[in-house]
């Protein structure tokens, strides 16, 4: 019963001078270290989670922009649209009446 800590001993601070407390100091330091490490780890995990969700939103936006750009480029590269753009800019280009010819080089 000599090693028990009572409420009276805690209130008046006499338990700090007892041998039991001195024996528990390394364990208390270890628990304090683990608590601080746990809190830091939690903050780090939350930070990574926030960054990940921000990057996920950016990826979704960039994917949508990529699809929009691709469809726009496919639309303006159609033959009919190219002809319209040439006429609109008055480039005086004419559509070829003959198919392209292959050029063969002998080695």
Backbone torsions as a table, in degrees:
resi	resn	phi	psi	omega
1	UNK	NA	-6.9	-177.0
2	UNK	-69.5	-29.2	-175.1
3	UNK	-92.1	1.0	-177.7
4	UNK	-76.5	142.1	178.0
5	UNK	-104.5	120.6	179.9
6	UNK	-101.0	162.8	179.8
7	UNK	-58.4	-39.2	179.3
8	UNK	-61.7	-41.2	179.9
9	UNK	-66.8	-34.8	179.0
10	UNK	-70.4	-42.9	-177.9
11	UNK	-65.3	-44.8	-178.1
12	UNK	-85.5	-5.6	174.2
13	UNK	81.8	7.8	-177.3
14	UNK	-72.5	-17.6	179.7
15	UNK	-70.6	-19.4	-179.7
16	UNK	-68.9	-24.9	-177.5
17	UNK	-94.9	-3.2	-176.9
18	UNK	-81.1	159.2	-177.9
19	UNK	-66.0	-32.2	-179.0
20	UNK	-61.1	-43.4	179.6
21	UNK	-65.2	-41.3	-179.9
22	UNK	-64.4	-36.2	177.7
23	UNK	-69.4	-27.8	-177.7
24	UNK	-87.5	-7.5	-176.6
25	UNK	-55.9	-49.2	179.2
26	UNK	-59.7	-39.1	178.5
27	UNK	-65.3	-41.0	178.6
28	UNK	-65.0	-40.9	177.1
29	UNK	-63.2	-40.5	178.3
30	UNK	-63.0	-44.8	178.4
31	UNK	-64.2	-38.4	177.5
32	UNK	-63.4	-44.4	178.0
33	UNK	-60.8	-44.8	179.5
34	UNK	-63.4	-38.2	179.1
35	UNK	-64.6	-46.3	179.3
36	UNK	-63.7	-42.3	178.4
37	UNK	-62.5	-42.0	179.7
38	UNK	-62.9	-44.5	179.7
39	UNK	-63.6	-44.8	178.7
40	UNK	-62.7	-40.9	179.0
41	UNK	-63.9	-38.8	179.4
42	UNK	-64.2	-45.8	178.6
43	UNK	-61.9	-41.0	179.5
44	UNK	-64.0	-42.4	179.5
45	UNK	-64.7	-40.1	178.5
46	UNK	-65.9	-38.4	178.1
47	UNK	-62.8	-45.2	179.2
48	UNK	-63.5	-39.6	179.2
49	UNK	-63.7	-42.4	178.2
50	UNK	-63.7	-44.9	178.8
51	UNK	-61.6	-39.5	-179.3
52	UNK	-65.0	-41.1	179.9
53	UNK	-68.9	-35.4	176.5
54	UNK	-64.6	-44.5	179.5
55	UNK	-65.3	-34.5	177.5
56	UNK	-62.9	-42.5	178.5
57	UNK	-65.0	-40.8	178.5
58	UNK	-62.8	-41.1	179.2
59	UNK	-62.3	-42.5	178.7
60	UNK	-61.8	-43.5	179.2
61	UNK	-64.6	-43.4	-179.8
62	UNK	-67.1	-35.6	177.6
63	UNK	-64.9	-42.9	178.4
64	UNK	-64.1	-41.4	178.4
65	UNK	-64.0	-39.5	178.6
66	UNK	-63.1	-43.8	179.6
67	UNK	-64.2	-42.2	179.1
68	UNK	-62.8	-45.7	-179.7
69	UNK	-63.7	-42.9	179.6
70	UNK	-61.9	-44.5	-179.6
71	UNK	-67.0	-36.5	178.0
72	UNK	-65.3	-44.0	179.0
73	UNK	-64.3	-38.3	177.5
74	UNK	-65.4	-37.2	-179.7
75	UNK	-67.4	-46.6	-176.5
76	UNK	-77.1	-12.2	178.2
77	UNK	-91.7	-0.1	174.8
78	UNK	-65.7	149.4	-176.2
79	UNK	-58.6	-43.0	-178.4
80	UNK	-64.7	-37.6	179.6
81	UNK	-71.2	-36.5	177.3
82	UNK	-63.2	-42.2	178.5
83	UNK	-62.1	-42.4	178.1
84	UNK	-61.7	-43.0	-179.8
85	UNK	-66.3	-37.4	178.6
86	UNK	-64.5	-44.3	178.8
87	UNK	-66.5	-38.9	-178.5
88	UNK	-65.0	-38.2	-178.7
89	UNK	-90.4	1.0	176.8
90	UNK	53.0	57.6	-178.1
91	UNK	-91.3	-6.5	179.5
92	UNK	56.6	38.3	174.6
93	UNK	-96.6	143.7	-179.7
94	UNK	-114.2	150.4	178.0
95	UNK	-77.0	137.4	-179.1
96	UNK	-71.0	139.2	179.7
97	UNK	-91.1	-19.1	-175.9
98	UNK	-112.9	149.9	177.6
99	UNK	-71.2	157.2	179.6
100	UNK	-66.6	150.6	-179.8
101	UNK	-105.7	147.4	177.2
102	UNK	-87.4	140.4	177.7
103	UNK	-107.3	124.8	179.7
104	UNK	-107.9	135.0	178.1
105	UNK	-114.2	127.0	179.3
106	UNK	-86.8	140.3	-179.8
107	UNK	-99.7	NA	NA
